[in-house]
Amino acid sequence: MKNVIINNVSMPAIGIGTWHMGDSLTNYSTEIKAIQTAIDAGARAIDTAEMYGDGRSEKLVGAAIKPYNREKLFLIDKVLPSNASKIKLEHSLDQSLTTVGTDYFDLYLLHWRGGIPLAETVNELERVKQAGKIKAWGVSNFDVTDLEEMWRIKAGKNCAANEDLYNLDERGIEYDLLPLMKKHHLPLIAYSPLSQGDNISGKLTTNSLLKEIAANHHATVEQIMLAWVLRIGNVLAIPKSGTPKHAKENVEAGNIELSDEEILKLQQAFPSPNHKQPLAVI
């Protein structure tokens, strides 16, 4: 099982994404079971945000983790840019902590850049960290210039991770952002690593090369896509799954080792960028 280290905590490199979860009462119990199945399979990191379903995702996570030892989990939450100010950040954090039902988050991210000065947000993140309400803080949807601006802030070097879109169809961050993050030993949290099915190249789930590689590993196409994301190292992939079966398969993808030949074939089918691209976000 591949691992990632964030804020000196080592954990399996496949976590649990929860975007678009908790919205449907019909699926509620199945989604709770899916999160619990992923935890039982070895997942430790759970990623949510105050924006997801206006707190419904946080509520779902809280219900799902009740039977588990909180200390063994790595909870990631995010603050909206409009709430990332000296006046609002701690209130938003407290609300999220209450909704999830925990005393602290292991990682608290600025969801994306907004109108609040970055230095103000960083100072607040540092303050709530000192207060013990979060163990570490990070950012999301940050590109090269954003990270460089952040690192110029006095406490900016304390950023523990950057969460960005990354999958076979969206490789733009490989051009300059990933090399910069590797240079600074900043872990990547890869959101939408399964590309949400509909994507630039078409339906990845029906791609003949991916199906061939999946058959070689007695795996699913989705598992191969996750194994591909993990090949770069120092990355936490956070696929969402609303069913227990897929949740278990997602975590088990951390055991798949792609061969150099398979990686080369995927490179030829889904080429890495040869120029700077705008940061992809969804």
C-alpha positions in Angstrom: 0.0 0.0 0.0 1.5 3.3 -1.1 1.7 6.0 1.6 1.9 9.8 1.7 3.2 12.0 4.5 1.4 15.2 5.4 2.4 17.3 8.4 4.7 14.4 9.5 1.7 12.0 9.5 2.1 8.9 7.3 -1.1 7.5 5.9 -2.4 5.4 2.9 -2.2 7.4 -0.3 -5.8 6.8 -1.2 -8.3 8.8 0.9 -12.0 9.5 0.8 -13.5 12.4 -1.2 -17.0 13.6 -0.2 -18.0 16.2 -2.8 -21.6 15.7 -3.9 -22.2 13.3 -0.9 -24.8 13.9 1.8 -27.3 15.6 -0.5 -29.7 12.7 -1.0 -31.7 11.2 1.9 -32.3 8.2 -0.3 -28.6 7.5 -0.6 -27.6 8.7 2.9 -27.2 5.3 4.6 -25.4 3.8 1.6 -23.0 6.7 1.5 -22.3 6.3 5.2 -21.6 2.7 4.6 -19.3 3.6 1.7 -17.2 5.9 3.9 -17.0 3.2 6.6 -16.1 0.5 4.1 -13.2 2.7 2.9 -12.0 3.2 6.5 -12.3 -0.5 7.2 -10.2 -1.2 4.0 -7.5 1.0 5.4 -8.2 4.6 4.3 -7.4 7.2 6.9 -7.9 10.6 5.2 -11.4 12.0 4.7 -11.7 15.2 2.7 -14.8 17.5 3.0 -15.6 21.2 3.0 -18.1 23.7 4.3 -19.2 24.4 0.7 -20.1 20.8 -0.1 -23.9 20.7 0.1 -23.8 23.7 2.4 -22.6 21.5 5.3 -24.4 18.3 4.4 -21.2 16.6 3.4 -19.7 17.5 6.8 -22.7 16.1 8.5 -22.4 12.9 6.6 -18.8 12.5 7.5 -19.6 13.2 11.2 -22.2 10.4 11.1 -19.9 8.0 9.3 -16.9 8.4 11.7 -18.8 8.1 15.0 -17.9 4.4 15.5 -14.2 5.0 14.9 -11.2 6.2 17.0 -10.9 9.9 16.0 -7.1 9.8 16.5 -6.7 7.2 13.8 -8.4 9.4 11.2 -7.0 12.3 9.2 -9.8 14.8 8.7 -9.5 17.5 6.1 -11.9 20.4 5.8 -11.9 23.7 3.8 -12.9 27.3 4.4 -14.6 29.3 1.7 -12.5 32.3 0.5 -15.3 34.7 1.5 -15.0 33.3 5.1 -11.2 33.3 5.2 -10.8 36.7 7.0 -9.8 37.7 10.4 -13.4 38.4 11.3 -15.0 35.2 9.8 -12.5 32.3 9.6 -12.6 31.1 13.2 -16.4 31.2 13.2 -16.5 29.1 10.0 -14.0 26.7 11.5 -16.0 26.3 14.7 -19.2 25.7 12.7 -17.5 23.0 10.7 -16.0 21.4 13.8 -19.5 21.2 15.3 -21.1 19.8 12.2 -18.5 17.1 11.8 -18.5 16.5 15.6 -14.8 16.8 16.3 -12.5 19.0 18.4 -10.0 19.6 15.7 -9.1 19.1 12.0 -5.9 17.5 11.0 -5.7 19.8 8.0 -7.7 22.9 7.2 -7.5 24.3 3.6 -8.3 27.7 2.0 -10.6 26.3 -0.7 -9.5 28.8 -3.4 -8.2 32.3 -3.7 -10.7 35.1 -3.0 -10.7 38.8 -2.2 -9.3 38.5 1.3 -5.5 39.3 1.4 -3.6 36.0 1.6 -1.4 37.3 4.5 -4.6 37.9 6.5 -5.8 34.3 5.9 -2.4 32.8 6.7 -2.2 34.7 9.9 -5.7 33.5 11.0 -4.8 29.9 10.0 -1.7 30.2 12.2 -3.7 31.6 15.0 -6.3 28.8 15.0 -3.5 26.3 14.7 -1.9 27.7 17.9 -5.3 27.5 19.5 -5.3 23.7 18.8 -8.4 23.8 16.6 -6.4 22.5 13.6 -3.1 20.5 13.4 -2.0 22.0 10.2 -3.3 24.2 7.3 -2.9 24.2 3.6 -4.4 25.6 0.4 -6.4 24.4 -2.6 -6.6 25.3 -6.3 -3.3 27.2 -6.0 -1.0 27.6 -9.0 2.7 28.5 -9.1 2.2 32.3 -8.6 -0.2 31.7 -5.7 2.3 29.4 -3.9 5.2 31.8 -4.6 3.1 34.7 -3.1 2.2 32.5 -0.1 5.8 31.6 0.5 6.8 35.2 0.7 4.5 35.6 3.7 6.2 35.1 7.0 4.3 32.0 8.0 3.7 30.9 4.5 6.2 28.1 4.7 4.0 26.3 7.2 1.6 25.3 4.4 1.3 21.5 4.7 -0.4 20.6 1.3 -1.9 21.9 -1.9 -5.1 20.3 -3.2 -5.5 20.5 -7.0 -7.4 18.8 -9.8 -5.2 16.0 -11.2 -6.1 12.9 -13.4 -5.2 11.3 -16.7 -7.2 14.0 -18.6 -6.0 17.0 -16.6 -2.2 16.9 -16.4 -1.5 20.6 -16.7 0.1 20.8 -13.2 2.9 18.6 -14.4 4.4 21.4 -16.4 5.6 23.7 -13.6 3.4 23.3 -10.5 4.3 19.8 -9.6 8.0 20.3 -10.1 7.8 23.4 -7.8 5.9 21.5 -5.2 8.4 18.6 -5.3 11.3 21.0 -4.9 9.6 22.4 -1.8 8.5 19.0 -0.5 4.9 20.1 -0.6 2.4 17.2 -0.9 -0.3 17.2 -3.5 -3.9 16.2 -2.7 -5.4 15.2 -6.0 -9.1 15.8 -6.3 -11.3 14.2 -8.9 -8.6 11.6 -9.7 -11.1 9.6 -11.6 -12.0 12.5 -13.8 -15.7 12.2 -13.0 -16.3 9.8 -15.9 -17.1 12.4 -18.6 -13.9 14.1 -19.6 -11.8 15.7 -22.3 -10.8 12.4 -24.0 -14.2 10.8 -23.7 -15.3 8.1 -21.4 -12.1 6.9 -19.7 -14.0 3.9 -18.4 -14.3 2.5 -21.9 -10.8 3.4 -23.1 -9.3 0.3 -24.7 -5.7 0.8 -23.3 -7.0 1.3 -19.7 -9.2 -1.8 -20.1 -6.2 -3.8 -21.3 -4.0 -2.6 -18.4 -6.8 -3.3 -15.9 -7.1 -6.8 -17.2 -3.4 -7.3 -16.7 -3.8 -6.4 -13.0 -7.2 -8.1 -12.5 -8.4 -4.7 -11.6 -11.0 -2.1 -12.7 -10.2 0.8 -15.0 -10.9 3.2 -12.1 -8.2 1.4 -10.0 -5.7 1.8 -12.8 -6.5 5.5 -13.0 -5.9 5.9 -9.3 -2.6 3.8 -9.5 -1.5 6.2 -12.2 -2.1 9.3 -10.1 -0.1 7.7 -7.2 2.9 7.0 -9.4 4.3 10.5 -8.9 4.8 9.9 -5.1 4.0 12.3 -2.2 0.3 12.5 -3.3 -3.0 11.8 -1.6 -5.7 10.9 -4.0 -9.3 11.5 -2.8 -11.7 9.7 -5.0 -15.4 9.9 -4.1 -17.5 6.7 -4.0 -21.1 6.5 -3.0 -21.2 2.7 -2.8 -19.3 0.3 -0.5 -18.0 -1.9 -3.3 -16.4 1.0 -5.2 -15.1 2.5 -1.9 -13.2 -0.7 -1.1 -11.9 -1.0 -4.7 -10.6 2.6 -4.5 -8.5 1.9 -1.4 -7.2 -1.4 -2.8 -5.9 0.6 -5.8 -3.1 1.7 -3.5 -1.6 -1.8 -3.9 -1.3 -1.7 -7.7 2.1 -1.1 -9.1 2.1 -0.1 -12.8 5.0 -1.2 -14.9 7.3 1.3 -16.8 5.9 0.0 -20.0 2.3 0.6 -18.9 3.2 4.1 -17.7 4.8 4.8 -21.1 1.8 3.6 -23.0 -0.5 5.8 -20.9 1.9 8.7 -21.5 1.6 8.2 -25.2 -2.2 8.0 -25.0 -2.6 10.9 -22.6 0.4 13.1 -23.2 1.8 15.4 -20.5 1.7 19.1 -21.3 4.5 20.8 -23.2 3.6 24.3 -22.2 2.0 26.2 -19.4 -1.7 25.8 -19.0 -4.3 27.7 -16.9 -4.9 25.8 -13.7 -7.8 23.4 -14.2 -10.5 23.6 -11.6 -14.0 22.2 -11.3 
